[in-house]
Amino acid sequence: MNRVQETPLTMSAIAETKANQRLLERFIWLSIATAVATVVIKAIAAWLTNSVGLWSDAMESTVNLVAALVALWALRLAAKPADHNHDFGHGKAEYMSAAVEGSLIFVAAALIIYSAIQRLLDPSPLEQLGIGLALSMLATLLNLGTGMLFNAFAAVVIGGVSLKGGVGKLPGVYAGVLLLSSIHT
């Protein structure tokens, strides 16, 4: 029988890993909550307006929601220690997460193309554009706010690098420190 060898960890390293795990899970839950709200808002906007463009936007948001759910699953699975079937742990779950998201993007693209072709063949008028666009803008602002929180988190936790690819600014670092202190208390 093949025994799995585990690398010994100090208690502080274990605590840090568990704290990081909880923190990441909180951010993923925030992402899931934002995605659910965004999907609902965008679907209502699409339904009210009968716009293929807004339907495609709602489908893309659905991909984001499922990707966040799969990311939560992958994060929890990857945190499991090595066992008799997985000598080096469960870290490959992250690759499965990426494969699922890529597949979902392909399916959403196919549905968007199909919907667009159907609308070209059978045009119908758009309705209630004002409220539909206002709802779409609300969903955009919700995503922007969540993205700014993630950017602040990245500026503090990932050593000052923002998710936009640049260096985190001082206000982002302050916001991230305040955010992390409120999460840890």
N, C-alpha and C positions, 0 to 999 in steps of 0.2 A: 504494500500500500504506500502510495506516494504522500509523504507528509509535507504540508505547506510550511515553509519557514517564514515567520513574521519578523519584521524589523522592530526591535524594541524602541518604544517611544517614551520620552519623559512625560510626567503628568502635565507639565506646562505646555508641551507640544500637543498633547491630546486635547487639553482644554482650548488651546488656540484653534485647533482644527475644528472642534465642535462649535466654538463661537463663530468661526468663519462660515461654517456650514449653516448655522442658524441665520446669520446675517444674509448670506446669499439666498436662502430660502425666503426670507422676508421680502427681499427685492424681487424675487420671482413671483411671489404672491401679489405684490404691487403691480407687476407687469400683467399678471393674469386678470386682476381686477380692472385695470385700465383697458385691457383688450376686450373684456366682456362688455364694459360700458361703451367702448368705441364701436364694437360690432352692433350692439343694440341701437345706438344712435344713428349709425350709418345705414343700417337696414331700414329704420323708420324713414330716414331721409330718402332712400332709394324707393321705398314703397309709395311715399307721398308724391314723389316727382315722376315716377315711372322712367327714370333715367338709367340707361345702361352704364354710363360712366360712374354713377353713384353705386349701382349694383356691383360693378367691378371693384370699386373701392371697399365696399363691405366684404366682398370675397377675400380681398387682400388682407383685411383686418382679421378675418376668420383664420387665415393662414397664420397670422401673428399669434392669435389666441392658442391655436393648437400647438404651435412651436413653443410657446411659453409653458404649456402643460407638459409637453415632451421634455423640455429643459428641466422642469422640476423633477420629473421621473428620472432623467439621466443623472441629475445632481445627487439625488438620493441613492440611486443604484451605484454610482461611481464612488460614493463614500463608504460603501461596504468593504470590509477587509477581504483579503485573499481567502479562498477556501479550497476544498479538494478539486473543484471543477475549474477554478480560476486562480491559477498559481500566482499571477501578478496582480490580482484585484479585478475590479469591475470598471476600470477607467475607459474601456472601449465603448461604454454606454454613450459617451459624448459623440462618438462617430455615428451611432444609430440615430441620435437626435438630429444631427446634420442631414442624414439621409432621409429621414421623415420629412423634415422641413423642405428639402429640395424636391421631394416627390409632391408635396402639397403645392408648392409653387407651380410645378408643371400642370397639376390638375386644375388649379385655379386659372392658369393661363388658357387652358383648353376650354374651360367653361366661359371665360370672358370672350374668347374668339367666337365660340358658338353663339353666345347671346348677341354679340355685335352683328354677326351674319344674319341671325333671325330678325334683328331690328332693321337691318338694311333691306331685307326682303319684305318685311311687313312693318312699315313705319307707323309710329303712333306718337301723338303729341305729348310734350312734357307738361306737367301740371305742378302747381304750387312751388315754383322754383325758389321763391323768397325764403319760405320756411325750410325747404330742403337744403338750400345752401347755408342757411343759418345753423341748422343742425350739423351739417358737415363741418362748418367752421368750429363749432363747439367741440366736436370730436377731435379736430386738429389741435385745438388749444389744450385739450386733456392730454393728448399724446405729447405735446410740447412740454407741458409741465412735468410729466413723468420723465421725459428725456432729460430735462434740466436736472432733476433729482439724481438720475443715473450718472450724469456728467459730473455733478458735484461729488458723488460717491467715488467715481473713478479718479477725480483730481486728488482725493485724500488717500484712498486705499491703494491705488495702483501707482503710487509714487509721483503724483503730479501730472500724469498723462490723461488728457481728456478723451472721451469716446469719439470726439470729432477729429482726432489725429494730432491735435496740437498739444501745447502745454497748458495745464489747468491754470486759470487766473486766480488771483488771491481771493476774490469774492466767492469763487467756486469752492476753494479750499475751506473758507469760513462756513459756507453753507453745508458742505460735506461734514465738517466737524460737528456742527450743530445737529445735523440730521443723525449722524452716528451716535452722538451722545444721547439724543432722545430715544433712539432705538434700543440702546443698551441699558437704559434705565427703566 
